[in-house]
Amino acid sequence: MAALAFGSTTARAEQVDLVGLNIAGAEFADHVLPGVNGTNFFFAEERYFQYWSSKGIRLIRFPILWERLQPTLGGPLDPTYAGLITRTLGYAQKYNMKIILDMHNYIRYRGQVIGTNSVPYARYQEVWTQIAKQWSSHPGLYAYDIMNEPHDATAYWPTAAQHGINGVRAVDKRRPIFIEGNAWAGAYQWPQWNDPLLNLKDPSNNLIFQAHSYWDEGSGGTYNNVTAANLDPQYGVNRIKPFVEWLKKNGKRGMIGEIGIPDNDARWNVVLDNVLAYLRQNCIPVTYWAAGPGWGSYKLAVEPINGKERPQWPTLQKYINNTSCTAYGPMATGAAPTPAPTAPTPAPSTSDGVTSAINSFTNGDWLNGVYRAKAGFSVPATTANVAAFKVGAFVRLANGQTVKVTSVQVVGSNMSVFVEGPLLDGNAVGYPKTLTVVSSTSTAPVSGSTPTAPTPAPTTPAATGVTSTINNFTNTDWLNGVYRKKLGFSIPATTANKAAFKVGASVKMANGQIRKIYYVQVIGSNMSVFVDGAAVNSSTVGYPNKLSTVSN
């Protein structure tokens, strides 16, 4: 990556390790404090570093817990826990590995958000200064990941992040600082929540943004209510792409700090393979979740069981190299100058009037071939379509609207055609409807009173007065159908529910509170509906209670 040389602000290139691992365990059982190493939490012993180094792994993200490192807010670092971190860095150095030190605290100390009266920003800055003083000279330390998965503290995180940067830079002017995003660092929602992070200042100009991505219902990594059989092989790529496009748009560097797939269905490896190929193409490293002690038969882990490699490992191993990239990517969209054309390019006239079928597929990102997150269609990548559906062309939708194509992406035998305007209703304009090019020029077609820049009609508003049951399931991420990590509900993906429970709609919970929906994900026969505001008691609003849409 373009790291900073010792004692200098001059950038130098070095090879980027594109695939690494999270060696987790030191942050386990955060509800048991301080806990006992080897019982409540686990620091990896030397053999783990020796093994993974022999497999070609060089990059390690290493989660730690703030409360164990600093048992009293504002106090000294605990010598025992700090000593175990030093031991870990020593193992990494011995086996030619490098550590990203990750504070795995979700923007909280003992359950209190940084920036509130209980945990002032200054205390957070101070602990990062202490950490940098303790380990900045250690050869095993590569970078600082100053906070894992901030969530439900949108207004606090940008200010807290700046204090974390300031704390590190008071001592260490050289190493990279990784900045995770609001909303659990989710790659898919990244642009929605994280533009304020663009205002962060680093005197060393060495910030790298880090997103996480899991591909199950709720994006929490449980994979209990989803099967790869129902997903497009490019599903993982589409979940990560919003983060990568945000990086490109803003000229920033990034990595994926956590991804993971279950070991019980080989089709997940196809999804993972496509993601790793996409990230390599963009020079974006990834650290897989997870390896290390204490995992047992956990289905996402790659730690061998009784000496036998886990099914995910061969796919990861394909992408282990540090020769493809000499800097963290991606390249900014506007990084390269645009040369002046040697001659004007006439708009083709032969592509006008091309009509295409819309692909018939529905998953968490697509509804009847219409993209859920922004206005776009999936159509077959025929020769005629590739020639006709170009950026700047105008297309007519099945509802009569005429809109301009803003971007096109060809993936295998299909192509995604994105257009201007608000989200589209896949039931109204998707399969089995068609899409027609009405003008391949950059000027809108003349058709009666059609304006030069047409404004599409808004999509059908969400229905009100619809009441849904809440799904009855409980696991480590869900309790009575209510998501544990952020306020969300799992409900059946009936036609009525999909029409009613839309982003921007208001819902009434069983406790009488009304909240607004900010994110919806449909996977198979269920849908996750996430709402704003603080968490509530699952026993009072979850199954067997119900959730209803109400007028805004």
C-alpha positions in Angstrom: 0.0 0.0 0.0 1.0 3.6 -0.2 2.2 3.7 3.4 4.3 6.4 5.1 8.0 5.8 5.6 9.4 5.9 9.1 10.0 9.4 10.3 8.7 10.9 7.0 5.5 11.9 5.3 6.8 10.6 1.9 4.7 7.8 0.6 6.3 4.6 -0.5 4.8 1.7 -2.3 4.8 -1.8 -0.9 3.0 -5.0 -1.9 -0.6 -5.4 -0.6 -1.7 -8.7 1.0 -5.2 -9.1 -0.5 -6.4 -11.9 1.8 -5.9 -12.1 5.5 -7.7 -13.5 8.6 -9.4 -12.3 11.8 -7.7 -14.2 14.5 -10.3 -13.6 17.2 -10.9 -14.7 20.8 -9.3 -12.0 22.9 -12.6 -10.0 22.7 -14.9 -13.0 23.5 -17.5 -12.8 26.4 -17.6 -9.1 26.7 -20.2 -9.5 29.4 -17.7 -11.2 31.7 -15.2 -8.7 32.9 -12.4 -8.9 33.3 -12.7 -12.6 32.6 -10.0 -15.3 32.4 -7.8 -16.0 29.4 -8.4 -19.6 28.3 -11.8 -19.7 29.9 -13.9 -16.6 29.0 -11.6 -15.3 26.2 -8.7 -16.7 24.2 -5.4 -15.3 23.0 -4.1 -17.4 20.2 -1.0 -19.4 21.0 2.1 -19.5 18.8 1.0 -22.5 16.9 -1.9 -20.6 15.3 0.5 -18.0 13.8 2.9 -20.7 12.7 0.2 -22.6 10.9 -1.4 -19.7 9.1 1.9 -18.3 8.1 2.8 -21.6 6.5 -0.5 -21.3 4.5 0.6 -18.0 3.1 -1.4 -15.6 5.4 0.5 -12.4 6.2 -2.3 -10.0 7.3 -4.1 -10.4 10.6 -6.9 -8.4 12.1 -6.7 -8.9 15.8 -9.8 -7.9 17.9 -9.2 -6.7 21.5 -11.7 -5.4 24.2 -11.2 -1.9 25.6 -12.6 -2.8 29.1 -10.0 -5.6 29.5 -7.2 -3.4 28.3 -8.2 -0.4 30.4 -10.4 -1.7 33.3 -10.9 1.8 34.6 -11.9 4.6 32.2 -9.0 7.0 32.0 -6.8 4.7 34.0 -3.6 2.8 33.1 -3.5 -0.2 30.8 -3.9 -3.6 32.5 -0.4 -5.1 32.4 -1.6 -8.7 32.0 -3.9 -8.1 29.1 -1.4 -5.7 27.5 1.3 -8.3 28.0 -0.8 -10.8 26.0 -1.2 -8.3 23.2 2.6 -7.8 23.2 3.0 -11.6 23.0 0.6 -11.7 20.0 2.6 -9.0 18.2 5.8 -11.0 18.8 4.3 -14.1 17.3 3.3 -12.1 14.2 6.8 -10.6 13.9 8.3 -14.1 14.2 6.3 -15.5 11.4 6.5 -12.6 9.0 2.9 -11.4 9.7 1.5 -8.0 10.5 -1.3 -7.1 12.9 -4.2 -4.7 12.5 -5.1 -4.0 16.2 -8.9 -3.7 16.3 -10.8 -2.2 19.3 -13.9 -4.4 19.1 -16.2 -2.2 21.1 -19.1 -1.0 18.9 -18.4 2.7 19.9 -19.1 1.8 23.6 -17.3 1.4 26.9 -19.2 -0.7 29.4 -22.3 -0.3 27.3 -22.1 3.6 27.2 -21.7 5.4 23.9 -18.5 7.4 23.4 -19.3 11.1 23.6 -22.0 10.8 26.2 -21.4 12.0 29.8 -20.3 8.6 30.9 -17.6 8.2 28.2 -16.2 11.6 27.2 -14.5 11.9 23.8 -11.3 12.8 25.6 -11.1 9.5 27.4 -11.3 7.7 24.0 -8.6 9.9 22.6 -6.4 9.2 25.6 -6.7 5.5 25.4 -5.5 5.5 21.8 -2.6 7.7 22.7 -1.7 5.1 25.4 -2.1 2.2 22.9 0.2 4.0 20.4 2.8 4.7 23.1 2.7 1.1 24.1 3.1 -0.6 20.7 3.9 1.9 18.0 7.6 0.8 18.0 6.7 -2.9 17.7 7.6 -4.4 14.3 4.5 -6.7 14.4 2.1 -3.8 14.5 0.8 -2.8 11.0 -2.2 -0.5 11.7 -4.9 0.7 14.1 -8.5 -0.2 13.6 -9.9 2.4 16.0 -13.4 1.0 16.5 -15.3 -2.1 15.3 -18.8 -1.7 13.9 -20.2 1.5 15.3 -23.9 1.4 15.5 -27.0 3.3 16.8 -24.8 6.3 17.6 -24.8 8.1 14.2 -24.3 11.6 15.6 -21.4 10.5 17.9 -19.2 8.4 15.6 -17.6 11.1 13.3 -16.5 13.2 16.3 -15.3 10.1 18.2 -13.4 8.9 15.1 -11.6 12.2 14.9 -10.6 12.0 18.6 -9.3 8.4 17.9 -7.2 9.7 15.0 -5.9 12.5 17.2 -5.0 10.1 19.9 -3.0 7.8 17.6 -1.3 10.7 15.8 -0.1 12.3 19.0 2.5 9.4 19.0 2.5 7.5 15.7 2.7 9.6 12.5 3.3 6.7 10.2 1.0 3.7 10.5 -2.4 3.5 8.7 -5.6 4.1 10.7 -8.7 2.1 9.7 -12.0 3.9 10.0 -15.2 1.7 10.1 -18.6 3.1 9.3 -21.8 3.7 11.1 -24.6 1.1 10.8 -22.3 -1.8 11.8 -19.8 -0.9 9.0 -22.2 -2.5 6.6 -20.9 -2.3 3.0 -24.3 -2.3 1.4 -25.7 0.7 3.5 -22.3 2.5 3.6 -23.2 5.5 1.4 -26.5 6.1 3.3 -24.7 6.6 6.6 -21.1 7.6 6.2 -20.6 10.7 4.2 -19.8 12.6 7.4 -16.6 10.6 7.7 -15.3 12.3 4.6 -14.6 15.3 6.9 -12.1 13.5 9.1 -8.6 15.0 9.1 -5.4 13.0 9.4 -2.1 15.0 9.3 -0.4 11.9 8.0 -3.0 11.4 5.2 -3.1 7.7 5.9 -6.7 6.8 6.6 -8.3 3.6 5.1 -12.0 3.1 5.4 -13.2 -0.4 6.4 -16.5 -2.1 5.7 -18.0 -5.5 6.7 -20.3 -7.7 4.7 -22.3 -10.8 5.5 -25.0 -12.1 3.2 -27.7 -13.5 5.4 -31.0 -12.0 6.6 -30.0 -9.0 8.8 -26.4 -9.1 7.6 -25.3 -10.4 11.0 -23.5 -13.6 9.9 -25.9 -16.2 11.3 -27.0 -17.6 7.9 -29.9 -19.3 9.7 -32.7 -18.2 7.3 -31.1 -18.1 3.9 -29.8 -20.6 1.4 -27.3 -20.0 -1.4 -29.7 -21.8 -3.7 -32.0 -18.7 -3.7 -29.2 -16.2 -4.5 -27.6 -14.9 -7.6 -23.9 -15.9 -7.7 -23.1 -12.2 -7.8 -25.1 -11.5 -4.7 -22.1 -10.9 -2.5 -20.5 -8.6 -5.1 -23.7 -6.5 -5.2 -23.7 -6.2 -1.4 -20.2 -4.9 -1.4 -20.4 -2.7 -4.5 -22.0 0.4 -2.8 -19.0 0.7 -0.5 -16.5 0.4 -3.4 -18.4 2.9 -5.5 -18.4 5.3 -2.6 -14.7 4.9 -2.3 -14.2 5.6 -6.0 -16.5 8.6 -6.0 -14.7 10.2 -3.1 -11.1 9.2 -4.0 -10.7 7.1 -0.8 -9.0 3.8 0.0 -10.7 0.8 1.6 -10.7 -2.7 2.8 -13.3 -5.3 3.9 -12.5 -6.2 7.5 -15.0 -9.0 7.8 -16.8 -11.4 5.5 -17.7 -15.0 6.1 -19.7 -17.9 4.7 -21.1 -21.1 6.1 -19.3 -24.4 5.5 -22.5 -26.4 4.8 -23.2 -25.5 1.2 -20.6 -25.4 -1.6 -22.7 -22.8 -3.5 -21.6 -20.2 -0.9 -18.1 -20.7 -2.2 -19.1 -19.5 -5.6 -20.5 -16.3 -4.1 -17.3 -15.9 -2.1 -15.1 -16.6 -5.2 -16.9 -13.8 -7.1 -16.5 -11.4 -4.2 -12.7 -12.1 -3.9 -12.2 -11.7 -7.7 -14.1 -8.4 -7.6 -12.0 -7.1 -4.6 -8.8 -8.2 -6.2 -9.7 -6.3 -9.4 -10.1 -3.2 -7.2 -7.0 -3.9 -5.0 -9.2 -4.0 -1.9 -7.9 -6.4 0.8 -10.1 -8.5 2.9 -9.7 -10.2 6.3 -12.0 -13.3 6.6 -14.0 -14.0 9.7 -12.6 -16.0 11.4 -9.7 -18.1 12.6 -8.1 -18.7 16.0 -8.9 -20.6 19.2 -12.3 -21.2 20.7 -14.4 -21.6 17.5 -15.1 -25.3 17.6 -17.5 -26.3 14.8 -18.7 -22.7 14.2 -19.8 -22.8 10.5 -18.0 -19.6 9.3 -14.6 -20.4 10.8 -11.7 -21.6 8.7 -9.7 -23.1 11.6 -9.1 -26.8 10.8 -11.1 -29.4 12.8 -8.9 -32.4 13.8 -6.4 -31.4 11.2 -8.9 -31.2 8.3 -9.2 -28.0 6.3 -12.6 -26.3 6.3 -14.5 -26.0 3.0 -14.1 -22.3 2.7 -10.3 -22.4 2.7 -9.6 -23.5 -0.9 -11.5 -20.5 -2.2 -9.7 -18.1 0.0 -6.3 -19.7 -0.8 -6.8 -18.9 -4.5 -6.5 -15.2 -3.8 -3.6 -15.2 -1.4 -0.9 -13.1 -3.0 0.9 -9.8 -2.6 2.0 -9.3 -6.1 -1.1 -7.9 -7.8 -1.4 -4.5 -6.1 1.1 -1.9 -4.8 -1.5 0.3 -3.1 -4.8 0.0 -1.4 -7.6 0.6 -3.9 -9.8 1.4 -5.5 -8.7 4.0 -7.9 -10.8 7.2 -7.7 -13.3 7.6 -10.5 -11.7 10.9 -11.5 -8.1 9.9 -10.8 -7.0 9.6 -14.4 -7.3 12.6 -16.7 -9.8 12.4 -19.5 -8.1 12.9 -22.9 -9.7 15.2 -25.4 -11.4 13.2 -28.2 -9.6 13.2 -31.5 -12.9 13.6 -33.3 -16.5 14.0 -32.2 -18.3 10.7 -31.7 -21.6 10.7 -33.5 -24.6 9.3 -31.6 -25.5 6.0 -33.2 -28.9 5.8 -34.8 -29.2 2.1 -35.3 -29.9 1.4 -31.7 -33.0 3.5 -31.3 -36.2 1.4 -30.8 -34.4 -1.7 -29.3 -36.8 -3.4 -26.9 -35.4 -5.9 -24.3 -37.0 -8.4 -22.0 -36.3 -7.8 -18.3 -34.6 -10.7 -16.5 -36.9 -12.7 -14.2 -35.2 -13.0 -10.9 -35.9 -11.9 -7.3 -33.7 -11.9 -4.3 -32.6 -9.5 -1.5 -31.3 -7.0 -4.1 -33.7 -7.4 -7.0 -37.5 -7.6 -7.5 -38.6 -8.9 -10.9 -35.3 -7.8 -12.4 -35.6 -4.3 -10.9 -32.9 -3.2 -8.4 -34.2 -2.4 -5.0 -31.5 0.0 -3.8 -31.5 2.4 -6.8 -33.3 2.7 -10.1 -32.0 0.0 -12.3 -32.9 -3.1 -14.4 -31.2 -6.4 -15.2 -31.5 -7.3 -18.9 -29.8 -10.0 -21.1 -26.4 -8.8 -22.4 -27.2 -9.5 -26.0 -25.2 -7.8 -28.8 -28.2 -5.6 -29.5 -28.7 -4.6 -25.9 -25.0 -3.9 -25.3 -25.0 -1.6 -28.3 -28.3 0.1 -27.4 -28.4 0.5 -23.6 -25.5 3.0 -23.2 -24.9 5.8 -20.7 -26.7 8.8 -21.9 -29.4 6.9 -23.8 -33.1 7.4 -23.0 -35.3 4.4 -22.2 -39.0 4.0 -21.8 -40.4 2.0 -18.9 -43.6 -0.1 -18.9 -45.4 2.7 -17.0 -44.6 5.2 -19.8 -41.8 7.1 -18.0 -38.8 8.1 -20.1 -35.5 8.3 -18.1 -31.8 8.6 -18.9 -29.3 5.7 -18.5 -26.7 6.8 -15.9 -24.5 3.7 -15.7 -24.2 0.2 -17.3 -22.5 -2.9 -16.0 -22.1 -6.1 -18.0 -21.6 -9.3 -15.9 -21.4 -12.5 -17.8 -24.6 -13.0 -19.9 -26.5 -10.2 -18.1 -26.2 -6.5 -17.8 -27.4 -4.0 -15.2 -28.8 -0.8 -16.6 -29.2 2.0 -14.0 -31.3 5.1 -14.7 -31.9 8.5 -13.1 -34.7 9.1 -10.7 -36.1 7.5 -7.5 -36.5 3.8 -6.7 -38.8 1.9 -9.1 -41.5 -0.6 -8.3 -40.5 -4.0 -9.6 -44.0 -5.2 -9.6 -45.1 -2.3 -11.9 -42.1 -2.0 -14.3 -40.2 -5.3 -13.9 -40.6 -8.8 -15.4 -42.6 -9.7 -17.5 -42.6 -6.1 -18.7 -40.0 -4.8 -21.3 -37.6 -1.9 -21.5 -37.2 0.1 -24.7 -34.5 2.5 -25.9 -36.2 5.5 -27.4 -33.1 7.6 -28.1 -29.5 6.7 -28.1 -28.4 10.3 -28.1 -27.8 12.5 -25.0 -30.7 14.6 -25.9 -34.2 13.6 -24.8 -36.5 12.5 -27.5 -39.2 14.9 -28.7 -42.6 13.4 -27.9 -45.3 15.9 -27.4 -44.7 17.7 -24.1 -42.0 15.4 -22.8 -39.4 17.6 -21.2 -35.7 17.5 -21.9 -34.9 16.0 -18.5 -38.0 14.0 -17.6 -39.0 13.7 -13.9 -40.2 10.2 -13.2 -43.5 9.8 -11.3 -42.9 8.7 -7.7 -43.2 5.0 -6.9 -46.4 3.7 -5.3 -46.5 4.7 -1.7 -46.4 2.1 1.0 -49.8 0.8 2.0 -51.0 1.7 5.5 -53.0 -0.3 8.0 -51.3 -3.6 7.1 -50.6 -5.8 10.2 -48.1 -8.6 10.1 -47.2 -11.4 12.3 -43.6 -11.5 13.6 -41.6 -14.6 12.8 -41.1 -17.0 15.8 -37.4 -17.7 15.9 -34.7 -17.1 18.4 -30.9 -17.6 18.0 -27.7 -15.6 18.9 -28.8 -12.7 16.6 -32.6 -12.8 16.9 -34.9 -13.0 19.9 -38.6 -13.6 19.2 -38.1 -12.4 15.7 -36.5 -9.1 16.9 -32.8 -8.5 15.8 -30.5 -8.2 18.8 -27.9 -5.9 17.4 -30.1 -3.1 16.0 -33.9 -2.6 16.0 -35.4 -4.8 13.3 -38.1 -7.4 12.8 -38.3 -10.5 10.8 -41.7 -11.0 9.2 -43.1 -13.1 6.4 -42.4 -11.8 2.9 -46.0 -11.9 1.7 -47.2 -9.7 -1.2 -49.0 -7.5 1.2 -46.1 -7.1 3.5 -43.7 -6.3 0.7 -46.0 -3.6 -0.6 -46.6 -2.1 2.8 -43.3 -2.3 4.8 -41.1 0.0 2.6 -38.3 2.4 3.4 -39.8 5.6 4.7 -43.0 4.0 6.0 -44.0 4.2 9.7 -44.8 1.2 11.8 -46.4 0.8 15.2 -44.9 -1.8 17.6 -46.8 -3.7 20.2 -45.7 -1.3 22.9 -47.5 1.6 21.0 -44.3 3.3 19.8 -44.2 4.4 16.2 -40.9 4.2 14.3 -39.8 4.8 10.7 -38.4 2.1 8.4 -34.9 2.9 7.1 -34.0 -0.4 5.5 -35.7 -3.5 4.2 -34.2 -6.8 3.0 -36.1 -9.7 1.4 -34.5 -13.1 1.4 -36.6 -16.1 0.4 -39.9 -16.3 2.2 -38.9 -13.8 5.0 -38.1 -10.1 5.1 -36.1 -8.0 7.6 -37.6 -4.6 8.5 -35.2 -2.3 10.3 -36.5 0.9 12.0 -34.9 3.9 13.6 -34.5 4.7 17.3 -33.2 2.9 20.3 -33.5 -0.8 21.1 -36.6 -2.1 22.8 -37.5 -5.2 24.9 -38.0 -8.1 22.5 -40.3 -9.8 24.9 -42.8 -6.9 24.7 -42.7 -6.2 20.9 -41.6 -9.6 19.4 -43.4 -12.8 18.7 -46.3 -13.4 19.4 -47.0 -9.7 19.0 -47.6 -8.0 15.6 -46.2 -5.1 13.6 -48.5 -2.6 11.8 -47.9 0.1 9.2 -49.5 3.5 10.0 -49.8 6.8 8.2 -46.7 9.0 8.3 
